[in-house]
């Protein structure tokens, strides 16, 4: 009993400390007190977002779509909620406790799965490239699961409820996706001892690419379209209507498009600039933040019937 009490007390202390540390980190980010100063994800996100507001205003792909498109402010709030507020409320502290618990179990069993491959001797640039590619491939696999598993698809519908595409749609997603992606990424990435002190560079690059492939802005990147996800490709991922043989979705790449070409989930039948976005039945989908974020947690008869029809 004493062991259990000490066990739980340690986790509670870690939970409280993690909560406090993240709150202090976020305040330091907002107040320009990050160390080093340029590792400031809060203002980097704001700067990249401002850049894409200007790009969408300067050279829109869909010229009739306003810069402040449908649900722009809803998506803007999602950006801050999913990247900062959700982590502050519970995710960061909860994730730290789960990781500590996993490591303690390994210790009790007498083995260590962490850092099976030690890359600390590699050049930093090589670590970042491998981390970027491996992380993106894992995220591609998770994204496929979000479309193929009905329980997960109900959460992912939030992202596909976008009716007019713009850069901020990149960050409209259900808070459960933070948990799903974080959980399924942890073990594979933990096997490799990456120096995450430099991971900020990868986060910056993936944020830029994610904003771009959702943006109402396009450039001709030539053969690079087979490597990097882009607006012309990603618009089809959000298409409301797809052929029956593509009912689970297409173009699942987050930053890299190459996985879709390798596994033949690529699909660009023609210029999709003006196609209808969404998913079948989205006319009944909640339009506000609160109801979207409790969607999928409570079974609904209508959604269950739609899922059965989709599976047939």
TALIN-V803653 format. One record per pair of residues at least 4 apart in sequence whose ideal C-beta (glycine too) atoms are under 7 Angstrom apart, sorted by sequence separation. I is the first residue (numbers start at 1). J is the second residue. If there is no record, write none. Layout:
i:I j:J
i:I j:J
This chain:
i:1 j:5
i:2 j:6
i:3 j:7
i:4 j:8
i:5 j:9
i:6 j:10
i:7 j:11
i:8 j:12
i:9 j:13
i:10 j:14
i:11 j:15
i:12 j:16
i:13 j:17
i:14 j:18
i:15 j:19
i:16 j:20
i:17 j:21
i:18 j:22
i:19 j:23
i:20 j:24
i:21 j:25
i:22 j:26
i:23 j:27
i:24 j:28
i:25 j:29
i:26 j:30
i:27 j:31
i:40 j:44
i:41 j:45
i:42 j:46
i:43 j:47
i:44 j:48
i:45 j:49
i:46 j:50
i:47 j:51
i:48 j:52
i:49 j:53
i:50 j:54
i:51 j:55
i:52 j:56
i:53 j:57
i:54 j:58
i:55 j:59
i:56 j:60
i:65 j:69
i:68 j:72
i:71 j:75
i:72 j:76
i:73 j:77
i:74 j:78
i:75 j:79
i:77 j:81
i:78 j:82
i:79 j:83
i:80 j:84
i:81 j:85
i:82 j:86
i:84 j:88
i:85 j:89
i:87 j:91
i:90 j:94
i:91 j:95
i:92 j:96
i:93 j:97
i:94 j:98
i:95 j:99
i:96 j:100
i:97 j:101
i:98 j:102
i:99 j:103
i:100 j:104
i:101 j:105
i:102 j:106
i:103 j:107
i:104 j:108
i:105 j:109
i:122 j:126
i:124 j:128
i:125 j:129
i:126 j:130
i:127 j:131
i:128 j:132
i:129 j:133
i:130 j:134
i:131 j:135
i:132 j:136
i:133 j:137
i:134 j:138
i:135 j:139
i:136 j:140
i:137 j:141
i:138 j:142
i:139 j:143
i:140 j:144
i:141 j:145
i:142 j:146
i:144 j:148
i:145 j:149
i:149 j:153
i:150 j:154
i:152 j:156
i:153 j:157
i:156 j:160
i:157 j:161
i:165 j:169
i:173 j:177
i:176 j:180
i:177 j:181
i:178 j:182
i:179 j:183
i:180 j:184
i:181 j:185
i:182 j:186
i:185 j:189
i:186 j:190
i:187 j:191
i:199 j:203
i:200 j:204
i:201 j:205
i:202 j:206
i:203 j:207
i:204 j:208
i:205 j:209
i:206 j:210
i:207 j:211
i:208 j:212
i:209 j:213
i:210 j:214
i:211 j:215
i:221 j:225
i:224 j:228
i:229 j:233
i:230 j:234
i:231 j:235
i:242 j:246
i:246 j:250
i:253 j:257
i:257 j:261
i:258 j:262
i:259 j:263
i:278 j:282
i:288 j:292
i:289 j:293
i:290 j:294
i:291 j:295
i:294 j:298
i:300 j:304
i:301 j:305
i:302 j:306
i:303 j:307
i:304 j:308
i:305 j:309
i:306 j:310
i:307 j:311
i:308 j:312
i:28 j:33
i:29 j:34
i:32 j:37
i:34 j:39
i:60 j:65
i:80 j:85
i:81 j:86
i:86 j:91
i:87 j:92
i:106 j:111
i:122 j:127
i:189 j:194
i:225 j:230
i:229 j:234
i:242 j:247
i:260 j:265
i:261 j:266
i:286 j:291
i:299 j:304
i:28 j:34
i:34 j:40
i:106 j:112
i:146 j:152
i:147 j:153
i:253 j:259
i:260 j:266
i:286 j:292
i:106 j:113
i:145 j:152
i:146 j:153
i:162 j:169
i:221 j:228
i:253 j:260
i:32 j:40
i:119 j:127
i:225 j:233
i:242 j:250
i:252 j:260
i:147 j:156
i:221 j:230
i:251 j:260
i:286 j:295
i:57 j:67
i:146 j:156
i:162 j:172
i:29 j:40
i:56 j:67
i:29 j:41
i:30 j:42
i:237 j:249
i:29 j:42
i:159 j:172
i:218 j:231
i:237 j:250
i:252 j:265
i:53 j:67
i:158 j:172
i:159 j:173
i:217 j:231
i:218 j:232
i:236 j:250
i:237 j:251
i:251 j:265
i:158 j:173
i:236 j:251
i:237 j:252
i:250 j:265
i:251 j:266
i:158 j:174
i:213 j:229
i:215 j:231
i:250 j:266
i:251 j:267
i:213 j:230
i:234 j:251
i:250 j:267
i:213 j:231
i:233 j:251
i:284 j:302
i:155 j:174
i:209 j:228
i:212 j:231
i:209 j:229
i:214 j:234
i:155 j:176
i:156 j:177
i:213 j:234
i:246 j:267
i:155 j:177
i:229 j:253
i:233 j:257
i:229 j:254
i:281 j:306
i:229 j:255
i:228 j:255
i:229 j:256
i:230 j:257
i:152 j:180
i:228 j:256
i:229 j:257
i:227 j:256
i:228 j:257
i:49 j:79
i:227 j:257
i:280 j:310
i:226 j:257
i:227 j:258
i:236 j:267
i:225 j:257
i:226 j:258
i:236 j:268
i:239 j:272
i:226 j:261
i:233 j:268
i:241 j:276
i:232 j:268
i:236 j:272
i:239 j:275
i:240 j:276
i:235 j:272
i:240 j:277
i:45 j:83
i:142 j:180
i:239 j:277
i:240 j:278
i:142 j:181
i:238 j:277
i:240 j:279
i:170 j:210
i:232 j:272
i:235 j:275
i:240 j:280
i:170 j:211
i:42 j:84
i:139 j:181
i:142 j:184
i:167 j:211
i:170 j:214
i:210 j:254
i:169 j:214
i:210 j:255
i:138 j:184
i:209 j:255
i:138 j:185
i:167 j:214
i:166 j:214
i:167 j:215
i:165 j:214
i:166 j:215
i:206 j:255
i:135 j:185
i:138 j:188
i:166 j:216
i:165 j:216
i:135 j:189
i:134 j:189
i:26 j:84
i:26 j:88
i:131 j:194
i:247 j:310
i:22 j:87
i:23 j:88
i:22 j:88
i:127 j:194
i:127 j:195
i:131 j:199
i:22 j:92
i:128 j:198
i:132 j:202
i:165 j:235
i:22 j:93
i:131 j:202
i:119 j:192
i:120 j:193
i:128 j:201
i:132 j:205
i:165 j:238
i:18 j:92
i:19 j:93
i:117 j:191
i:119 j:193
i:124 j:198
i:128 j:202
i:18 j:93
i:116 j:191
i:117 j:192
i:118 j:193
i:119 j:194
i:120 j:195
i:114 j:190
i:117 j:193
i:162 j:238
i:113 j:190
i:115 j:192
i:15 j:93
i:18 j:96
i:113 j:191
i:115 j:193
i:160 j:238
i:14 j:96
i:15 j:97
i:14 j:97
i:11 j:97
i:14 j:100
i:91 j:178
i:95 j:182
i:83 j:171
i:11 j:100
i:79 j:168
i:82 j:171
i:86 j:175
i:11 j:101
i:82 j:173
i:76 j:168
i:79 j:171
i:86 j:178
i:70 j:163
i:75 j:168
i:78 j:171
i:82 j:175
i:70 j:164
i:72 j:166
i:75 j:169
i:78 j:172
i:69 j:164
i:72 j:168
i:75 j:171
i:82 j:178
i:69 j:166
i:75 j:172
i:65 j:164
i:148 j:248
i:147 j:248
i:147 j:249
i:144 j:252
i:143 j:252
i:56 j:166
i:56 j:167
i:143 j:254
i:140 j:252
i:165 j:277
i:140 j:253
i:140 j:254
i:163 j:277
i:52 j:167
i:139 j:254
i:162 j:277
i:163 j:278
i:161 j:278
i:49 j:167
i:136 j:254
i:160 j:278
i:175 j:293
i:49 j:168
i:136 j:255
i:140 j:259
i:160 j:279
i:174 j:293
i:136 j:256
i:176 j:296
i:161 j:282
i:137 j:259
i:157 j:279
i:174 j:296
i:161 j:285
i:157 j:285
i:158 j:292
i:158 j:295
i:157 j:295
i:154 j:295
i:155 j:296
i:154 j:296
i:154 j:303
i:65 j:216
i:62 j:216
i:61 j:216
i:60 j:216
i:61 j:217
i:60 j:217
i:61 j:218
i:150 j:307
i:59 j:217
i:41 j:200
i:48 j:207
i:52 j:211
i:56 j:215
i:44 j:204
i:48 j:208
i:55 j:215
i:56 j:216
i:39 j:200
i:56 j:217
i:41 j:203
i:45 j:207
i:49 j:211
i:55 j:217
i:48 j:211
i:52 j:215
i:52 j:217
i:61 j:231
i:62 j:273
i:61 j:273
i:62 j:274
i:77 j:289
i:74 j:289
